Amino acid sequence: MRNGEYGPATKMAMSILIRMAEVAGAKELLDIEGAHIYSTVYIGEAGLEYAERLASLGAKVAVPTTLNVSGLDEHHWREWAVPPDWAAKAHRQMLAYQSMGAAPTWTCAPYQTEFKPKFGQQIAWGESNAIVFANIEIS
């Protein structure tokens, strides 16, 4: 996977994961059965560029994947005086993750969706309360 045999998006993602594992001193990587992406809130260009880069490289989720809250109310952002440029970039970031096949759940509680994991499953979740739930309820 890290050598590019699954395409440039997988190569990029694996290079990041492997480097993070090295820094953390991990001895191995585990196969997972589900994921929850936390980096869905637009907080600047870096997150948007990352999501759009993966999408442009053809990234597709390999396991059922949910999305954390986006920080943008797609229907009422004008009522909250959200600047149009910020709303447009936030929307682009949301679309990038959806284009990769992630379910647009827009929740910080993925355990309350149809994607709730079962006891013993290996998952990769971001979001503080979701991590606590997973560590207490399914591990």
N, C-alpha and C positions, 0 to 999 in steps of 0.2 A: 504494500500500500504506500509506503513512504518513498518508493522508487518510481512512482508514476504509472504503474501498470493499470491503475483504476482511474487514470486521468489527472489533470492538473489540480482540480479542486481537492481531491482526496490527498494528493501529494502535499498540498499546502496545509490542509487541516492536520494531517499526520505529523508534519514537521513541527507544527506548533505544539501538538499534544506530546510528542516525544521530548521536545525541549522542556516543556513544563514538568514532565515526569522526571527528567534528569535533575532539574533544579530542586524538585521536591524529594529526590532520593528514592523514587518509586522503583521497585524491583521488577514489576511487570505491569502490563496493561490488561484489563479484563474486557471480554465481550459484554456488551450491554443489550438490554431488551427494550429500552425506552429512554427518552431524553426530554429535558425541559430547558429551553433556551432562555437565558436570563438577559442577554444583551439586546433586548428589543426596544428599550427606551432610547430615543434619540437624545444624546447629550453632546453631540459634536460630530465633526467631520470624520474622525477616525472610525467610529462605530459604523457609520453609514458606508464609508469606503470599504471596510472589512466585509460587511454583508453583501454589498453590491459586487465586490471582487469575487467572492465565493460563487455568487449567483451567475456572474458572467463567465466563470470557468465551468459552469454546468453542474455545480454541486446539487446533490439530492440527498435528503435524509435517508439513512439506511434502516432506521428503526422508527416506530411510532414516536413522533416528536411534537410537543406542545410549545406554545409561545407564552412568555410572561406578558404582563401588561405593557402597553406601548407608550403610555404617557400622552396619547393624543385621542381625544374623543372625535372620531371621524365625522360625526354628524353635527356636533355643536361647538366646534373649536372657535368659531367666530364669536360666539356668545361669551367665551372666556377671554376674549381679546388676545388670542394666540397670534403672533405675527405670521402672515401668510408664508414667508420664506421658511420659517421653522416648521410650520405645519406640512409644507410640501416635502421637506427633507425627512420628517418623521414618517410621513406616508410612504415615501420611497423605501425607507428602511423596513417598514412593515411588509411591503410588497416583495422585497428581496427575500425575506425569510419564507414568506408564503410560496414564492416561486420555487423554493428548494423542497417543497412538499411538507413543510411543517404545518400542523393544524392551527388555525387562527383562533385559539382558545382565549387569548388575551386575559390570562388569569395568573395570579400569584399562588393559586392553590390547585395545581394540576391533579392532586389526589381527589378532587371533587368532580372530575370529568370522567368520561368513558375510558380514559387512558390510565385509570388508577392501577398501579402495579400490584402484583400479588406477592405474598410472603416469599422471601428467598430470591426474588429477581434482582439482577444487577442493573442499576439504572444510573444515568448521569443527569442529575438535576442541579440547576442553579436556583437561587431564591431561598432566603433564610428559613422561612417557615416550612417550605417544602422539604428542605434538607432534614430538618428536625423530624418531620413526619416520617420520612423515609427511614431514618436511622432508628426511630422508635418502633414503628409499625411493621416494617417489612424486612428488617435485617435480623 
